[in-house]
Amino acid sequence: MKKLASLKQLVNRRQLLFSGLALAVLSPRAVLAEESRLPTSRTRHSAAKKSNSGKFIVMLDPGHGGIDSGAVGEEGSMEKHVVLEIANTVRQLLSSHPHIEARLTRDSDHFIPLYQRVEIASQHGASLFMSIHADGYTDPSARGASVFALSNRGASSAMARYLSDRENAADAVGGLKVQQKDQYLQQILFDLVQTDTIKNSLTLGKHVLDTIRPVHHLHSQHTEQAAFAVLKSPSIPSVLVETSFITNPSEEKLLGTTAFRKKIAGAISDGIVNFYNEQQRRNRRVS
Ligand SMILES: [Zn+2]
């Protein structure tokens, strides 16, 4: 049900247009109800949702933790420690930004289930979610950074699960009470919001790849798409960054140095700032 609350807050002009179209097809009476609810463009929530402090909340998620060490390098470096240090550095770097506030899903070595990480981001009213990892692979020659966003297939399975929850199905979408018989309508609205979220996630991914490219080898030049559980937030742009391969001996050495971790953290924070700036420009154009 929390998910629906955040759907409501995320609705931007384009989504309202889409949902208006969907409603028009399915129920003319519902359209009237929806229109009377619409705020003026000035008060309309946008994709750059803000916290109470007015800041753009970035939820950084250092992968693994506690009993889950993540990938382990040849020399015994553990992914869970390396990614916590990188995430902490990203937070420090972003702390000087006047409009962005970074928070961490974990700031110590403890285990958090994947679904809870998404939940934490939603509870904090995050506008962006980024899971930070250091890849592991059987072939030690695999190297470089990659960025992942949710695949459409993953999205549809998330939608299926979401829709299977009868309680949620009776809840409100976009402030409109939807009966269970309108599940088809809900499916359309959910799909539209998630499609928009994936689009924003791909934009975020592109910004992060563009800022990592000058400082480190890229394993993949484009944002890849997969069904990672931590990326299944229906309304928060989410990416997973594999900073490098901890199972590659030379990258394990790099990850062990403060200089390299700072370099990667700097690239990640620049990518986030560039994404934020693009969102701001887009919001100015639509308001
Ligand atoms: Zn990992």
Boltz pocket constraint, residues with backbone or C-beta under 6 A from the ligand:
constraints:
  - pocket:
      binder: B
      contacts: [[A, 63], [A, 64], [A, 70], [A, 71], [A, 79], [A, 132], [A, 133], [A, 134], [A, 135]]
      max_distance: 6.0
